[in-house]
Amino acid sequence: MLSRAYLILSPATPNDIGAAVLNQRQTIPLAWAFALASPNTSLNVAEDHVYFSTTVGDALGVLDRGIAAWSYNSYFRDTLGPVGVFRDWLAAYPTDARMYVNITDLIKRSPNAKQDIEELRRMAEKVNIAFEEAEVKHFTNFVQELRKLSYPLVTVPITGDREVDIEILSFEIRDTDSVEAEMALQIVGADRTGELLEKATASINLRKGKLAATIPQPALTKTAGLALFTSHLDEARQLLVEELGCTLLRETKNRLVLNAHGREFVVVKLDEDHAVKPEEE
């Protein structure tokens, strides 16, 4: 069974995952991470539960700041549109309602739980540094700072390059039927009715202009693999192949394609700025 993160709103309690309005497989969606970047957010850690706590009002304030910061750039408007959809969805709740993100499952299944928790305590700091870069229109630095959010548990589905986004997302599709839907899922998570995810998907304009004419829609299936990211490809190969028994299908300088129990996936090397390195044979 996959571990999941859960977004819960009061009057439900932070550990009532059955009342969660959104959930995400194995990671924290990007819009949730943004929403938790208020200085009033707390990370509560106990033996049997780990969760973030904030208010809807504080979350909206952070989201509005981010949206204003990147709205000058067409790429970010086109790819981070789901953050605005998530913001409008959240605004339907009272501003004094508590918003909880329960990550108990993620931490319990982590091989480095204590280290992950320490990094998660820095999540608001990382988001604020990224937003500061966007506010002065240093958008390359903005992406680089966002990539740092991906360690340890936050999903960051943008790289700053539309073609690279499409390439990576095509490997990650599991429960969706397009790269746009997968990007939306990684940004907002899954809701009970699918309405939020559908609106989030529609807000993405990943293929536009000349790119849309030159890059065809990939022939993707729900059995396509997922992508993992690492700054240490050799260590990842040793762990996955030699220690965990995965089968190495193909290797390039910056990619490993592996198979584990019939499921194919790719390991992608990041550069020193936590950006995706171009494919090299």
Residue pairs with C-beta under 8 A, 6 or more apart in sequence:
2 25
2 26
3 25
3 26
3 105
3 106
3 108
3 109
4 17
4 23
4 24
4 25
4 26
4 105
4 106
5 23
5 24
5 27
5 28
5 29
5 32
5 101
5 102
5 103
5 105
5 106
5 153
5 189
6 17
6 20
6 22
6 23
6 100
6 101
6 102
7 20
7 21
7 22
7 23
7 32
7 99
7 100
7 101
7 189
8 14
8 16
8 17
8 19
8 20
8 21
8 99
8 100
8 101
8 102
9 21
9 56
9 93
9 97
9 98
9 99
9 100
10 97
10 98
10 99
10 100
12 19
12 20
12 100
13 100
14 44
14 49
14 51
14 53
14 98
14 100
14 102
15 49
15 51
15 102
15 104
17 23
17 102
20 102
21 191
21 192
22 29
22 32
22 188
22 189
22 190
22 191
22 196
23 189
23 190
24 32
24 155
24 185
24 186
24 189
24 190
25 175
26 106
27 106
27 153
27 154
27 155
27 186
28 101
28 103
28 106
28 153
28 154
28 155
29 154
29 155
29 185
29 186
29 187
29 188
29 189
30 83
30 146
30 149
30 154
30 155
30 156
30 157
30 186
30 187
31 63
31 82
31 83
31 86
31 87
31 187
31 188
31 189
32 101
32 189
33 123
33 127
33 149
33 154
34 62
34 63
34 66
34 83
34 127
35 54
35 59
35 60
35 62
35 63
35 86
35 90
35 99
36 52
36 54
36 59
36 62
36 101
36 123
36 124
36 127
37 62
37 123
37 124
37 127
37 128
37 131
38 54
38 55
38 58
38 59
38 61
38 62
38 124
39 124
40 54
40 55
40 58
41 52
41 53
41 54
41 58
41 124
42 52
42 53
42 54
43 50
43 51
43 52
43 117
43 120
43 121
44 50
44 51
44 52
44 53
45 117
48 104
49 102
49 104
50 102
50 103
50 104
50 106
50 107
50 117
51 100
51 101
51 102
51 103
51 104
52 100
52 101
52 103
53 98
53 99
53 100
54 98
54 99
55 95
55 96
55 97
55 98
55 99
56 90
56 91
56 93
56 94
56 95
56 96
56 97
56 98
56 99
57 95
57 96
59 90
59 99
60 87
60 90
60 91
60 95
62 127
63 83
63 86
63 87
63 90
64 87
65 131
66 83
66 127
66 131
66 134
67 80
67 83
67 84
67 87
69 131
69 134
69 135
69 142
70 76
70 77
70 80
70 134
70 139
70 142
71 77
72 137
73 134
73 137
73 139
75 139
75 160
75 162
76 134
76 139
76 142
76 158
77 205
78 204
78 205
78 206
78 208
79 157
79 158
79 162
79 165
79 183
79 204
79 205
79 206
80 158
80 187
81 200
81 203
81 204
81 205
82 183
82 184
82 187
82 188
82 200
82 201
82 203
82 204
83 187
83 188
84 203
85 188
85 196
85 199
85 200
85 203
86 187
86 188
86 196
86 200
89 196
89 199
90 99
103 120
103 153
106 116
106 153
107 113
107 116
107 117
110 116
110 152
110 153
112 152
115 152
116 152
116 153
119 151
119 152
120 152
120 153
123 149
123 154
126 145
126 148
126 149
127 149
129 145
130 142
130 145
130 146
130 148
130 149
131 142
133 139
133 141
133 142
133 145
134 142
139 160
140 160
143 158
143 159
143 160
143 275
144 273
144 274
144 275
146 156
146 158
147 156
147 159
147 270
147 273
147 274
147 275
148 274
149 156
150 156
150 229
150 274
151 274
155 186
155 187
157 165
157 168
157 169
157 172
157 182
157 183
157 186
157 187
158 165
158 183
159 165
159 168
159 275
159 276
160 275
162 206
162 207
162 208
162 211
163 211
163 215
164 276
164 278
165 179
165 183
165 206
166 179
166 206
166 207
166 215
166 218
167 279
168 227
168 268
168 276
169 179
169 182
169 183
170 179
170 218
170 220
170 224
171 224
171 225
171 226
171 227
171 265
171 266
172 182
172 186
172 224
172 225
172 226
172 227
173 179
173 181
173 182
173 220
173 221
173 222
173 224
174 182
174 222
174 224
174 226
175 185
175 190
175 222
176 182
176 184
176 185
176 222
177 220
177 222
178 201
178 217
178 220
179 206
179 218
179 220
180 201
180 204
180 206
181 197
181 201
183 201
183 204
183 206
184 197
184 200
184 201
184 203
184 204
185 197
185 200
187 200
188 196
188 197
188 200
189 197
190 197
191 197
207 215
207 217
224 264
225 257
225 263
225 264
225 265
225 266
226 263
226 265
226 266
227 265
227 266
227 267
227 268
228 236
228 265
228 266
228 267
228 268
229 267
229 268
229 269
229 270
229 276
230 236
230 267
230 268
230 269
230 270
231 269
231 270
231 271
231 272
231 274
233 254
233 256
233 267
233 269
236 256
236 267
237 248
237 251
237 256
237 267
240 246
240 256
240 258
240 260
240 267
241 247
241 248
241 258
244 260
245 260
246 258
246 259
246 260
247 258
247 259
247 260
248 256
248 257
248 258
249 257
249 258
249 259
249 264
250 256
250 257
251 257
252 279
252 280
252 281
253 269
253 280
253 281
254 268
254 269
254 277
254 278
254 279
254 280
255 266
255 267
255 268
255 269
255 279
256 266
256 267
257 264
257 265
257 266
258 264
258 265
258 266
258 267
259 265
268 276
268 277
269 277
270 276
270 277
271 277
